[in-house]
Amino acid sequence: MSMLVDLDYEESLNQIAPEGEYGIRLTKDAVQGISASSQKPMVTCEWEPFDPPPHVTMDQIQKCKIMSWISLQPNALFTLKEVLHAAKSDLICKACNQPYSAEIDRCPSCQSTKFSADLGVLKQGLEIGAYLKPGRNQKNTRDVTEIVKYFQRP
C-alpha cells in the first residue's frame, strides 16, 4: 500500500557559517538540564550568528543555527567561564562572597576556586563574540558550525 507524501526539506537544512569571528546571539533562553547521553549537568544554548567577518555575507548565515552544550562538571567549567566572561558576568566567590571576573581562575581576594554563577544572564538576545568554524557533529553524521572560542565584543 502506497503512502505518497509531499514534503519540503527547507526547514531541516542546516546552513554552515564560514570560519571567522562573528557576533552571536541566543535565540532563546539557555536551558539547564541533564545530558541524555552522560547523565551529567549541562546548559543547552541555541545561537545565531550576526555581524559576520568581511569575507562572509549575511545571506550565507541567515539560516544558521548553532547548538552548544556547556558542561557543568567540575573538570569542564572552563567553557562556562568563557561564556560568562564574554557576557561580562562576574562570578561570586563561595569562600569570601566577593565578585570577580570569569576570566580569572581563582578569587583574587582569597584564592578560592569555588564560585557561584548567575546562569540567568544567558537569556534570549544575549550578544557575545565567537570564533566559528565548520565541523562535524559528535556522531560524525552531519556538518555543523562549531564554536571554537567565546569572547567579549567591544
PyRosetta script that sets phi, psi and omega in degrees:
from pyrosetta import init, pose_from_sequence

init()
pose = pose_from_sequence("MSMLVDLDYEESLNQIAPEGEYGIRLTKDAVQGISASSQKPMVTCEWEPFDPPPHVTMDQIQKCKIMSWISLQPNALFTLKEVLHAAKSDLICKACNQPYSAEIDRCPSCQSTKFSADLGVLKQGLEIGAYLKPGRNQKNTRDVTEIVKYFQRP")
pose.set_psi(1, 126.2)
pose.set_omega(1, -177.1)
pose.set_phi(2, -84.6)
pose.set_psi(2, 142.8)
pose.set_omega(2, 176.7)
pose.set_phi(3, -132.2)
pose.set_psi(3, 64.7)
pose.set_omega(3, -178.1)
pose.set_phi(4, -66.6)
pose.set_psi(4, 127.3)
pose.set_omega(4, -178.5)
pose.set_phi(5, -128.9)
pose.set_psi(5, 135.1)
pose.set_omega(5, 175.2)
pose.set_phi(6, -90.3)
pose.set_psi(6, 126.3)
pose.set_omega(6, -176.7)
pose.set_phi(7, -135.9)
pose.set_psi(7, 162.0)
pose.set_omega(7, 176.9)
pose.set_phi(8, -129.6)
pose.set_psi(8, 120.0)
pose.set_omega(8, -175.9)
pose.set_phi(9, -80.7)
pose.set_psi(9, -2.8)
pose.set_omega(9, -173.8)
pose.set_phi(10, -49.6)
pose.set_psi(10, -46.0)
pose.set_omega(10, -177.0)
pose.set_phi(11, -70.8)
pose.set_psi(11, -17.2)
pose.set_omega(11, 179.1)
pose.set_phi(12, -91.6)
pose.set_psi(12, -11.7)
pose.set_omega(12, 179.9)
pose.set_phi(13, -64.6)
pose.set_psi(13, 138.2)
pose.set_omega(13, -179.2)
pose.set_phi(14, -112.0)
pose.set_psi(14, 105.0)
pose.set_omega(14, 179.9)
pose.set_phi(15, -75.0)
pose.set_psi(15, 133.8)
pose.set_omega(15, -177.1)
pose.set_phi(16, -105.3)
pose.set_psi(16, 127.1)
pose.set_omega(16, 179.1)
pose.set_phi(17, -76.2)
pose.set_psi(17, 135.2)
pose.set_omega(17, 173.2)
pose.set_phi(18, -63.8)
pose.set_psi(18, 156.4)
pose.set_omega(18, -177.1)
pose.set_phi(19, -61.4)
pose.set_psi(19, 141.0)
pose.set_omega(19, 176.5)
pose.set_phi(20, 152.9)
pose.set_psi(20, -180.0)
pose.set_omega(20, 178.5)
pose.set_phi(21, -90.3)
pose.set_psi(21, 129.2)
pose.set_omega(21, -178.0)
pose.set_phi(22, -130.9)
pose.set_psi(22, 162.8)
pose.set_omega(22, 158.0)
pose.set_phi(23, -86.1)
pose.set_psi(23, 142.0)
pose.set_omega(23, 173.7)
pose.set_phi(24, -129.2)
pose.set_psi(24, 151.6)
pose.set_omega(24, 177.2)
pose.set_phi(25, -135.0)
pose.set_psi(25, 147.3)
pose.set_omega(25, 176.6)
pose.set_phi(26, -71.3)
pose.set_psi(26, 132.1)
pose.set_omega(26, 179.5)
pose.set_phi(27, -86.6)
pose.set_psi(27, -16.7)
pose.set_omega(27, 174.1)
pose.set_phi(28, -156.0)
pose.set_psi(28, 165.9)
pose.set_omega(28, -179.6)
pose.set_phi(29, -59.2)
pose.set_psi(29, 143.9)
pose.set_omega(29, 175.1)
pose.set_phi(30, -64.7)
pose.set_psi(30, 150.4)
pose.set_omega(30, -177.7)
pose.set_phi(31, -120.0)
pose.set_psi(31, 124.0)
pose.set_omega(31, 175.6)
pose.set_phi(32, -87.8)
pose.set_psi(32, 133.1)
pose.set_omega(32, -178.0)
pose.set_phi(33, -163.1)
pose.set_psi(33, -158.5)
pose.set_omega(33, -178.8)
pose.set_phi(34, -120.1)
pose.set_psi(34, 133.6)
pose.set_omega(34, 177.6)
pose.set_phi(35, -63.6)
pose.set_psi(35, 130.6)
pose.set_omega(35, 179.5)
pose.set_phi(36, -66.2)
pose.set_psi(36, -34.7)
pose.set_omega(36, -176.3)
pose.set_phi(37, -82.5)
pose.set_psi(37, -41.3)
pose.set_omega(37, -175.1)
pose.set_phi(38, -105.4)
pose.set_psi(38, -9.9)
pose.set_omega(38, -177.6)
pose.set_phi(39, 59.5)
pose.set_psi(39, 32.0)
pose.set_omega(39, 179.6)
pose.set_phi(40, -111.0)
pose.set_psi(40, 152.2)
pose.set_omega(40, -180.0)
pose.set_phi(41, -68.1)
pose.set_psi(41, 143.7)
pose.set_omega(41, -178.3)
pose.set_phi(42, -158.2)
pose.set_psi(42, 170.8)
pose.set_omega(42, 173.9)
pose.set_phi(43, -122.9)
pose.set_psi(43, 131.9)
pose.set_omega(43, 179.1)
pose.set_phi(44, -105.0)
pose.set_psi(44, 130.2)
pose.set_omega(44, 179.7)
pose.set_phi(45, -127.5)
pose.set_psi(45, 141.9)
pose.set_omega(45, 172.7)
pose.set_phi(46, -117.7)
pose.set_psi(46, 120.8)
pose.set_omega(46, -175.7)
pose.set_phi(47, -114.0)
pose.set_psi(47, 157.3)
pose.set_omega(47, 167.6)
pose.set_phi(48, -129.9)
pose.set_psi(48, 139.1)
pose.set_omega(48, 179.3)
pose.set_phi(49, -81.4)
pose.set_psi(49, 151.4)
pose.set_omega(49, 171.1)
pose.set_phi(50, -149.0)
pose.set_psi(50, 179.5)
pose.set_omega(50, 178.7)
pose.set_phi(51, 46.6)
pose.set_psi(51, 62.3)
pose.set_omega(51, -176.4)
pose.set_phi(52, -72.5)
pose.set_psi(52, 164.3)
pose.set_omega(52, 174.6)
pose.set_phi(53, -65.3)
pose.set_psi(53, 164.0)
pose.set_omega(53, -174.5)
pose.set_phi(54, -55.4)
pose.set_psi(54, -30.5)
pose.set_omega(54, -177.4)
pose.set_phi(55, -83.1)
pose.set_psi(55, 3.2)
pose.set_omega(55, -177.1)
pose.set_phi(56, -121.6)
pose.set_psi(56, 134.0)
pose.set_omega(56, 177.0)
pose.set_phi(57, -96.1)
pose.set_psi(57, 158.1)
pose.set_omega(57, -179.0)
pose.set_phi(58, -61.7)
pose.set_psi(58, -32.9)
pose.set_omega(58, 179.7)
pose.set_phi(59, -68.0)
pose.set_psi(59, -18.0)
pose.set_omega(59, 176.5)
pose.set_phi(60, -76.3)
pose.set_psi(60, -15.5)
pose.set_omega(60, -176.5)
pose.set_phi(61, -128.6)
pose.set_psi(61, 3.9)
pose.set_omega(61, -172.7)
pose.set_phi(62, -61.8)
pose.set_psi(62, -24.7)
pose.set_omega(62, 179.1)
pose.set_phi(63, -113.2)
pose.set_psi(63, 15.6)
pose.set_omega(63, -177.6)
pose.set_phi(64, -80.0)
pose.set_psi(64, 126.8)
pose.set_omega(64, 173.1)
pose.set_phi(65, -121.4)
pose.set_psi(65, 136.5)
pose.set_omega(65, -177.2)
pose.set_phi(66, -122.8)
pose.set_psi(66, 123.8)
pose.set_omega(66, 177.4)
pose.set_phi(67, -98.1)
pose.set_psi(67, 139.7)
pose.set_omega(67, 171.7)
pose.set_phi(68, -134.8)
pose.set_psi(68, 141.4)
pose.set_omega(68, 178.6)
pose.set_phi(69, -119.7)
pose.set_psi(69, 112.8)
pose.set_omega(69, -173.6)
pose.set_phi(70, -104.2)
pose.set_psi(70, 115.7)
pose.set_omega(70, -177.9)
pose.set_phi(71, -69.5)
pose.set_psi(71, 142.5)
pose.set_omega(71, 173.2)
pose.set_phi(72, -106.5)
pose.set_psi(72, 16.8)
pose.set_omega(72, 175.9)
pose.set_phi(73, -73.5)
pose.set_psi(73, 142.9)
pose.set_omega(73, -177.8)
pose.set_phi(74, -53.9)
pose.set_psi(74, -33.9)
pose.set_omega(74, -178.1)
pose.set_phi(75, -83.7)
pose.set_psi(75, 2.1)
pose.set_omega(75, -176.1)
pose.set_phi(76, -132.5)
pose.set_psi(76, 22.8)
pose.set_omega(76, -176.3)
pose.set_phi(77, -75.6)
pose.set_psi(77, -6.8)
pose.set_omega(77, -179.4)
pose.set_phi(78, -60.8)
pose.set_psi(78, -36.6)
pose.set_omega(78, 179.3)
pose.set_phi(79, -69.8)
pose.set_psi(79, -44.1)
pose.set_omega(79, 176.8)
pose.set_phi(80, -58.6)
pose.set_psi(80, -45.0)
pose.set_omega(80, 179.4)
pose.set_phi(81, -63.5)
pose.set_psi(81, -36.8)
pose.set_omega(81, 178.5)
pose.set_phi(82, -65.0)
pose.set_psi(82, -42.4)
pose.set_omega(82, 178.1)
pose.set_phi(83, -65.9)
pose.set_psi(83, -44.4)
pose.set_omega(83, 180.0)
pose.set_phi(84, -64.3)
pose.set_psi(84, -38.6)
pose.set_omega(84, 176.2)
pose.set_phi(85, -64.1)
pose.set_psi(85, -43.7)
pose.set_omega(85, 178.4)
pose.set_phi(86, -60.9)
pose.set_psi(86, -33.1)
pose.set_omega(86, 179.4)
pose.set_phi(87, -84.3)
pose.set_psi(87, 1.8)
pose.set_omega(87, 179.8)
pose.set_phi(88, 60.3)
pose.set_psi(88, 38.0)
pose.set_omega(88, 179.0)
pose.set_phi(89, -105.5)
pose.set_psi(89, 126.2)
pose.set_omega(89, 178.4)
pose.set_phi(90, -78.2)
pose.set_psi(90, 159.6)
pose.set_omega(90, 170.5)
pose.set_phi(91, -96.4)
pose.set_psi(91, 159.4)
pose.set_omega(91, 175.2)
pose.set_phi(92, -117.2)
pose.set_psi(92, 123.1)
pose.set_omega(92, 179.9)
pose.set_phi(93, -64.6)
pose.set_psi(93, 131.2)
pose.set_omega(93, 178.5)
pose.set_phi(94, -75.4)
pose.set_psi(94, -21.7)
pose.set_omega(94, -178.1)
pose.set_phi(95, -85.7)
pose.set_psi(95, -44.0)
pose.set_omega(95, -174.7)
pose.set_phi(96, -120.1)
pose.set_psi(96, 1.2)
pose.set_omega(96, 176.0)
pose.set_phi(97, 64.5)
pose.set_psi(97, 20.8)
pose.set_omega(97, 179.6)
pose.set_phi(98, -93.6)
pose.set_psi(98, 138.9)
pose.set_omega(98, 174.9)
pose.set_phi(99, -76.3)
pose.set_psi(99, 148.5)
pose.set_omega(99, 175.2)
pose.set_phi(100, -155.0)
pose.set_psi(100, 161.4)
pose.set_omega(100, -176.0)
pose.set_phi(101, -65.8)
pose.set_psi(101, 140.0)
pose.set_omega(101, 178.6)
pose.set_phi(102, -68.1)
pose.set_psi(102, -12.3)
pose.set_omega(102, 178.2)
pose.set_phi(103, -79.8)
pose.set_psi(103, -8.1)
pose.set_omega(103, -178.5)
pose.set_phi(104, -97.8)
pose.set_psi(104, 138.9)
pose.set_omega(104, -177.8)
pose.set_phi(105, -77.4)
pose.set_psi(105, -30.0)
pose.set_omega(105, -177.8)
pose.set_phi(106, -130.2)
pose.set_psi(106, 152.6)
pose.set_omega(106, 175.3)
pose.set_phi(107, -60.8)
pose.set_psi(107, 127.3)
pose.set_omega(107, -179.5)
pose.set_phi(108, -68.8)
pose.set_psi(108, -20.7)
pose.set_omega(108, -179.2)
pose.set_phi(109, -80.0)
pose.set_psi(109, -42.7)
pose.set_omega(109, -173.6)
pose.set_phi(110, -129.0)
pose.set_psi(110, -2.2)
pose.set_omega(110, 178.8)
pose.set_phi(111, 70.7)
pose.set_psi(111, 11.8)
pose.set_omega(111, 176.8)
pose.set_phi(112, -70.4)
pose.set_psi(112, 149.3)
pose.set_omega(112, 175.7)
pose.set_phi(113, -103.7)
pose.set_psi(113, 1.9)
pose.set_omega(113, -179.5)
pose.set_phi(114, -91.6)
pose.set_psi(114, 132.3)
pose.set_omega(114, -175.2)
pose.set_phi(115, -147.1)
pose.set_psi(115, 163.2)
pose.set_omega(115, 169.1)
pose.set_phi(116, -110.4)
pose.set_psi(116, 147.9)
pose.set_omega(116, 178.9)
pose.set_phi(117, -133.3)
pose.set_psi(117, 138.9)
pose.set_omega(117, 177.7)
pose.set_phi(118, -89.8)
pose.set_psi(118, 99.8)
pose.set_omega(118, 179.6)
pose.set_phi(119, -73.9)
pose.set_psi(119, -7.8)
pose.set_omega(119, 176.6)
pose.set_phi(120, -65.1)
pose.set_psi(120, -16.9)
pose.set_omega(120, 177.4)
pose.set_phi(121, -71.1)
pose.set_psi(121, -15.9)
pose.set_omega(121, -178.7)
pose.set_phi(122, -86.5)
pose.set_psi(122, 63.4)
pose.set_omega(122, -177.2)
pose.set_phi(123, -103.9)
pose.set_psi(123, 158.6)
pose.set_omega(123, 177.7)
pose.set_phi(124, -49.5)
pose.set_psi(124, 134.7)
pose.set_omega(124, 178.6)
pose.set_phi(125, 92.9)
pose.set_psi(125, -11.6)
pose.set_omega(125, 177.7)
pose.set_phi(126, -56.1)
pose.set_psi(126, 129.2)
pose.set_omega(126, -179.6)
pose.set_phi(127, -115.7)
pose.set_psi(127, 127.6)
pose.set_omega(127, 176.7)
pose.set_phi(128, -139.7)
pose.set_psi(128, 178.5)
pose.set_omega(128, 176.0)
pose.set_phi(129, -99.9)
pose.set_psi(129, 153.0)
pose.set_omega(129, 177.2)
pose.set_phi(130, -153.8)
pose.set_psi(130, 144.5)
pose.set_omega(130, 171.1)
pose.set_phi(131, -94.1)
pose.set_psi(131, 119.7)
pose.set_omega(131, -177.0)
pose.set_phi(132, -110.6)
pose.set_psi(132, 152.3)
pose.set_omega(132, 173.4)
pose.set_phi(133, -153.4)
pose.set_psi(133, 151.6)
pose.set_omega(133, 175.7)
pose.set_phi(134, -66.2)
pose.set_psi(134, 146.5)
pose.set_omega(134, 178.9)
pose.set_phi(135, -158.9)
pose.set_psi(135, -163.2)
pose.set_omega(135, 179.3)
pose.set_phi(136, -122.9)
pose.set_psi(136, 152.1)
pose.set_omega(136, 177.3)
pose.set_phi(137, -69.8)
pose.set_psi(137, 174.0)
pose.set_omega(137, -175.1)
pose.set_phi(138, -62.2)
pose.set_psi(138, -30.1)
pose.set_omega(138, 179.4)
pose.set_phi(139, -86.6)
pose.set_psi(139, -0.8)
pose.set_omega(139, -180.0)
pose.set_phi(140, 58.8)
pose.set_psi(140, 36.1)
pose.set_omega(140, -177.7)
pose.set_phi(141, -113.3)
pose.set_psi(141, -9.0)
pose.set_omega(141, -174.8)
pose.set_phi(142, -151.1)
pose.set_psi(142, 143.4)
pose.set_omega(142, 173.9)
pose.set_phi(143, -72.7)
pose.set_psi(143, 140.5)
pose.set_omega(143, 179.3)
pose.set_phi(144, -141.9)
pose.set_psi(144, 167.8)
pose.set_omega(144, 170.1)
pose.set_phi(145, -98.1)
pose.set_psi(145, 125.4)
pose.set_omega(145, -179.8)
pose.set_phi(146, -100.5)
pose.set_psi(146, 144.3)
pose.set_omega(146, 171.5)
pose.set_phi(147, -93.8)
pose.set_psi(147, 116.1)
pose.set_omega(147, -178.3)
pose.set_phi(148, -86.2)
pose.set_psi(148, -40.2)
pose.set_omega(148, -176.3)
pose.set_phi(149, -154.5)
pose.set_psi(149, 142.5)
pose.set_omega(149, 173.1)
pose.set_phi(150, -101.8)
pose.set_psi(150, 148.2)
pose.set_omega(150, 176.9)
pose.set_phi(151, -153.9)
pose.set_psi(151, 163.0)
pose.set_omega(151, 177.6)
pose.set_phi(152, -73.7)
pose.set_psi(152, 139.3)
pose.set_omega(152, 173.7)
pose.set_phi(153, -91.3)
pose.set_psi(153, 148.7)
pose.set_omega(153, 179.6)
pose.set_phi(154, -66.3)
pose.dump_pdb("model.pdb")
